[in-house]
Every structure is written in C-alpha cells, then in structure tokens.
Amino acid sequence: MMEVQNMLDNTPDTLTLKELQKVLKIGKNTALRLVHEDIITGHWIAGKWLFLKEDVIEYICNSR
C-alpha cells in the first residue's frame, strides 16, 4: 500500500474523472462503469464526478 501512496504523492486529494482515468490508465466508459457498479466510490458534486485519493488507493490495492 505504501508504494501506491508514493506513486500518487503528486496527485491531489480529490481527483476529477479525467484525473482518475489518467491515474488508472482507463477510458471514460470504464471509469464510469467502475462507479456505477460500486467498484470505486465516486461523488457527483456540482455536475461533475469527484474521487477521493484514499478511495483510489484502496481500489488499486484491492485490484492487485
């Protein structure tokens, strides 16, 4: 888990959908599928998806 945290050191605490796509190296449809299937937690705020860095780290660690 520590190596994943180190990998995301320069990543903001809250990621947009585009930032999530870049970090996970996935497309928009795949990112949205992960949210809609409750695989990764996303928050719909002010008309856009936001993701907490800690949730992204948890997803990466659980998908290994």
C-alpha positions as CSV (number, residue, x, y, z in Angstrom):
1,M,0.0,0.0,0.0
2,M,2.9,2.4,0.8
3,E,4.3,2.1,-2.8
4,V,0.8,3.0,-4.2
5,Q,0.7,6.0,-1.9
6,N,4.2,7.0,-3.0
7,M,3.2,6.6,-6.6
8,L,0.3,9.1,-6.0
9,D,2.3,11.6,-3.9
10,N,1.9,14.4,-6.6
11,T,-1.8,13.6,-7.0
12,P,-4.4,16.0,-5.4
13,D,-6.5,14.7,-2.5
14,T,-9.6,14.9,-4.8
15,L,-9.5,13.7,-8.4
16,T,-11.7,14.6,-11.3
17,L,-13.0,11.9,-13.7
18,K,-10.2,12.8,-16.1
19,E,-7.5,12.6,-13.4
20,L,-8.9,9.2,-12.3
21,Q,-8.7,8.0,-16.0
22,K,-5.1,9.1,-16.2
23,V,-4.0,7.5,-12.9
24,L,-5.7,4.2,-13.7
25,K,-4.9,4.3,-17.4
26,I,-8.5,3.6,-18.4
27,G,-11.1,5.2,-20.6
28,K,-14.1,7.3,-19.6
29,N,-16.6,4.5,-20.1
30,T,-14.6,2.1,-17.9
31,A,-14.2,4.7,-15.2
32,L,-18.0,5.4,-15.2
33,R,-18.7,1.6,-15.1
34,L,-16.5,1.2,-12.0
35,V,-18.5,3.9,-10.3
36,H,-21.9,2.6,-11.4
37,E,-21.1,-0.9,-10.3
38,D,-19.9,0.4,-6.9
39,I,-16.3,-0.9,-7.5
40,I,-14.9,2.6,-6.8
41,T,-16.5,5.3,-4.8
42,G,-17.3,8.5,-6.7
43,H,-19.2,11.6,-5.6
44,W,-21.4,13.6,-8.0
45,I,-20.9,17.2,-6.9
46,A,-21.8,20.3,-8.8
47,G,-22.3,18.4,-12.0
48,K,-19.0,16.5,-12.0
49,W,-17.6,13.3,-10.6
50,L,-15.0,13.6,-7.8
51,F,-13.0,10.8,-6.3
52,L,-11.0,10.8,-3.0
53,K,-7.4,9.8,-3.4
54,E,-7.7,7.4,-0.5
55,D,-10.6,5.6,-2.4
56,V,-8.4,5.4,-5.5
57,I,-5.5,3.9,-3.4
58,E,-7.9,1.4,-1.9
59,Y,-9.2,0.4,-5.3
60,I,-5.6,-0.1,-6.7
61,C,-4.6,-2.2,-3.7
62,N,-7.7,-4.4,-3.9
63,S,-7.3,-4.9,-7.6
64,R,-3.8,-6.4,-7.4
